[in-house]
Amino acid sequence: MPINRRLLLASRPEGIPGAQNFRADTVEARAPQAGEVMLETVYLSIDPAMRSWMREGTGYQQGIPLGAVMRGGGIARVLESRAEGFAAGDFVQARLGWQTHPTLAARYLQKLDLSLGTTEDWIGPLGLSAVTAYFGLRDIGGLRPADRVLVSAAAGGVGQIALQIARIEGCRVTGIAGGPAKCAFVANDLRAHAVIDHKAQADLSAAIGRACVEGIDLYFDNVGGATLDAALAHLRAGARVVLCGRISEAAAAEPYGVRNLGKLAAAHGRMQGFLVFNYHARYEEARIWLAARLRDGSLTQRLHILEDLKQAPIGLGMLFRGENTGKLVVRVADASV
Ligand SMILES: NC(=O)c1ccc[n+]([C@@H]2O[C@H](COP(=O)([O-])OP(=O)(O)OC[C@H]3O[C@@H](n4cnc5c(N)ncnc54)[C@H](OP(=O)(O)O)[C@@H]3O)[C@@H](O)[C@H]2O)c1
């Protein structure tokens, strides 16, 4: 039996999570029972929401008990199957946990359709971050061609896809990102019409005003807090604000407290949050659309890859320090072996 290396939640985070919150152990991988599959994890997605799962009690998902394997989604290869429809060598997507060799019930697995893209595509531009961008913009944001769109954390996993979908649909897109290298990526690779380096601004609202001279029809917000406030000041009539995430507030002791809601009312705008998991029944629709844009070259995505399971806790902290460019993932095993 292979050895299953695992990372267990050891303590609840205060501030930015990191290696101090986890404990490593090893156990023998469990042989599959009827209806189960033994897997080898290939990629793990590292997501800001993980910090909220590490808290006690319930948020939008039950908190992870101390001592349990850290929750996390990713891509794995089937090593041994006792479930119909799965065979050794298949690739699946599932909530694998931070472990190298999980054994899971087949009903929790989705077999990858590799005609849509490679295993890397399935953790990247066909993965849940990309699907989040798709439904957030379309279903929540009511994206229309020629909208003036602003996207925060535009060089990140969700943001880079949101920005490109809006551009592909004929919108004028502005991205906000932290630092010159990320801004160059947003301008040159993602082909935004304008970019704002939030780290170089004494007054972010004024910078948004200069970059979005006609105002904003749709703000796709990955950041919350002061960035949301700054964007609200520039809404056009009938604007839509998509509350995708609030990473700037996630590790803070106190919520920020948005001040510019009057601007939303004055613009007779609409602000709405969402959870991608609620779109589960429609993931395929998003993936077919995204795969077609990957094939025709209009969509690109950068993966920020960390090597080995032990990097996962460090990676989680990187998201909150803005140290990732692109979708952050951990490669646990080689997909091609
Ligand atoms: N609604 C849903 O179902 C759903 C699903 C997935 C993700 N999300 C949310 O989407 C957002 C993006 O997630 P992701 O996985 O794609 O992460 P990401 O954008 O790849 O990484 C997070 C980025 O946020 C920015 N950031 C971090 N702290 C910040 C701060 N204090 N102020 C301003 N910017 C800050 C950094 O970019 P810069 O260096 O460019 O500032 C950082 O690189 C998160 O809020 C996440 O919770 C929501």
The ligand as an SDF file (V2000), in Angstrom:
LIG
                    3D

 48 52  0  0  0  0  0  0  0  0999 V2000
  -18.0170   33.4930   -4.3370 N   0  0  0  0  0  0  0  0  0  0  0  0
  -17.3930   32.3330   -4.5570 C   0  0  0  0  0  0  0  0  0  0  0  0
  -17.9960   31.2830   -4.7050 O   0  0  0  0  0  0  0  0  0  0  0  0
  -15.8940   32.3440   -4.6330 C   0  0  0  0  0  0  0  0  0  0  0  0
  -15.1910   31.2490   -5.1780 C   0  0  0  0  0  0  0  0  0  0  0  0
  -13.8040   31.3240   -5.2700 C   0  0  0  0  0  0  0  0  0  0  0  0
  -13.1420   32.4550   -4.8060 C   0  0  0  0  0  0  0  0  0  0  0  0
  -13.8570   33.4780   -4.2630 N   0  0  0  0  0  0  0  0  0  0  0  0
  -13.2030   34.7050   -3.7970 C   0  0  0  0  0  0  0  0  0  0  0  0
  -12.5640   35.3010   -4.9060 O   0  0  0  0  0  0  0  0  0  0  0  0
  -11.4610   36.0780   -4.4610 C   0  0  0  0  0  0  0  0  0  0  0  0
  -10.2280   35.7070   -5.2670 C   0  0  0  0  0  0  0  0  0  0  0  0
   -9.8770   34.3570   -4.9610 O   0  0  0  0  0  0  0  0  0  0  0  0
   -8.6490   33.6640   -5.7120 P   0  0  0  0  0  0  0  0  0  0  0  0
   -8.6330   32.2670   -5.2840 O   0  0  0  0  0  0  0  0  0  0  0  0
   -8.7130   33.9900   -7.1420 O   0  0  0  0  0  0  0  0  0  0  0  0
   -7.4170   34.4070   -5.0380 O   0  0  0  0  0  0  0  0  0  0  0  0
   -6.3180   35.2710   -5.8160 P   0  0  0  0  0  0  0  0  0  0  0  0
   -7.0100   36.4710   -6.3960 O   0  0  0  0  0  0  0  0  0  0  0  0
   -5.5370   34.3880   -6.7080 O   0  0  0  0  0  0  0  0  0  0  0  0
   -5.3500   35.7080   -4.6270 O   0  0  0  0  0  0  0  0  0  0  0  0
   -5.7350   36.6630   -3.7230 C   0  0  0  0  0  0  0  0  0  0  0  0
   -5.2740   38.0700   -4.1750 C   0  0  0  0  0  0  0  0  0  0  0  0
   -6.0190   39.0350   -3.4520 O   0  0  0  0  0  0  0  0  0  0  0  0
   -5.2740   40.2240   -3.3610 C   0  0  0  0  0  0  0  0  0  0  0  0
   -5.2580   40.6720   -1.9620 N   0  0  0  0  0  0  0  0  0  0  0  0
   -4.9390   39.9560   -0.8660 C   0  0  0  0  0  0  0  0  0  0  0  0
   -5.0380   40.7180    0.2380 N   0  0  0  0  0  0  0  0  0  0  0  0
   -5.4200   41.9500   -0.1830 C   0  0  0  0  0  0  0  0  0  0  0  0
   -5.7000   43.1790    0.4810 C   0  0  0  0  0  0  0  0  0  0  0  0
   -5.5890   43.2810    1.8140 N   0  0  0  0  0  0  0  0  0  0  0  0
   -6.0820   44.2280   -0.2730 N   0  0  0  0  0  0  0  0  0  0  0  0
   -6.1900   44.1380   -1.6100 C   0  0  0  0  0  0  0  0  0  0  0  0
   -5.9320   43.0020   -2.2970 N   0  0  0  0  0  0  0  0  0  0  0  0
   -5.5620   41.9250   -1.5860 C   0  0  0  0  0  0  0  0  0  0  0  0
   -3.8410   39.8910   -3.8230 C   0  0  0  0  0  0  0  0  0  0  0  0
   -3.6880   40.3920   -5.1490 O   0  0  0  0  0  0  0  0  0  0  0  0
   -2.9220   41.7850   -5.4250 P   0  0  0  0  0  0  0  0  0  0  0  0
   -1.4970   41.5420   -5.0190 O   0  0  0  0  0  0  0  0  0  0  0  0
   -3.1150   41.9940   -6.8700 O   0  0  0  0  0  0  0  0  0  0  0  0
   -3.5600   42.8020   -4.5610 O   0  0  0  0  0  0  0  0  0  0  0  0
   -3.8260   38.3800   -3.8400 C   0  0  0  0  0  0  0  0  0  0  0  0
   -2.9130   37.8710   -4.7660 O   0  0  0  0  0  0  0  0  0  0  0  0
  -11.3200   35.8010   -2.9670 C   0  0  0  0  0  0  0  0  0  0  0  0
  -11.9190   36.8480   -2.2510 O   0  0  0  0  0  0  0  0  0  0  0  0
  -12.1010   34.5150   -2.7800 C   0  0  0  0  0  0  0  0  0  0  0  0
  -12.5950   34.3670   -1.4690 O   0  0  0  0  0  0  0  0  0  0  0  0
  -15.2130   33.4400   -4.1670 C   0  0  0  0  0  0  0  0  0  0  0  0
  1  2  1  0
  2  3  2  0
  2  4  1  0
  4  5  1  0
  4 48  2  0
  5  6  2  0
  6  7  1  0
  7  8  2  0
  8  9  1  0
  8 48  1  0
  9 10  1  0
  9 46  1  0
 10 11  1  0
 11 12  1  0
 11 44  1  0
 12 13  1  0
 13 14  1  0
 14 15  2  0
 14 16  1  0
 14 17  1  0
 17 18  1  0
 18 19  2  0
 18 20  1  0
 18 21  1  0
 21 22  1  0
 22 23  1  0
 23 24  1  0
 23 42  1  0
 24 25  1  0
 25 26  1  0
 25 36  1  0
 26 27  1  0
 26 35  1  0
 27 28  2  0
 28 29  1  0
 29 30  1  0
 29 35  2  0
 30 31  1  0
 30 32  2  0
 32 33  1  0
 33 34  2  0
 34 35  1  0
 36 37  1  0
 36 42  1  0
 37 38  1  0
 38 39  2  0
 38 40  1  0
 38 41  1  0
 42 43  1  0
 44 45  1  0
 44 46  1  0
 46 47  1  0
M  CHG  2   8   1  16  -1
M  END
$$$$
